[in-house]
């Protein structure tokens, strides 16, 4: 049996790859759409951006924006979301 989430150390990179990677890595639809935005220097890859704040990532993910649907807490818990947002805010590091 897995340890309760509060006892686990959450890895933002692993969570990002597992929860978000289908759209936001490789040839995912979000990569293609984001790379078309004027001024994008990250080739649509969120992990390469240097201007993402934890609060922005969390808000966009929870409410949805453009083609991205909102992601409810039942799908990605608050601790998982914080780990993912923190990872992205650090520029994928």
Long-range contacts (C-beta under 8 A, 24 or more apart in sequence): 5-77, 5-79, 5-80, 6-79, 10-79, 10-80, 10-82, 10-83, 11-83, 12-83, 12-84, 12-85, 12-86, 12-87, 12-88, 13-87, 13-92, 15-76, 15-80, 15-83, 15-84, 15-87, 16-47, 16-84, 16-87, 16-88, 19-71, 19-75, 19-76, 19-80, 19-84, 20-46, 20-84, 23-68, 29-67, 30-67, 30-68, 33-66, 33-67, 46-88, 46-92, 47-88, 47-91, 47-92, 48-91, 48-92, 49-88, 49-91, 50-91, 52-85, 52-88, 52-89, 52-91, 53-89, 54-82, 54-85, 54-86, 54-89, 55-85, 57-84, 57-85, 57-88, 57-89, 58-82, 58-85, 61-85
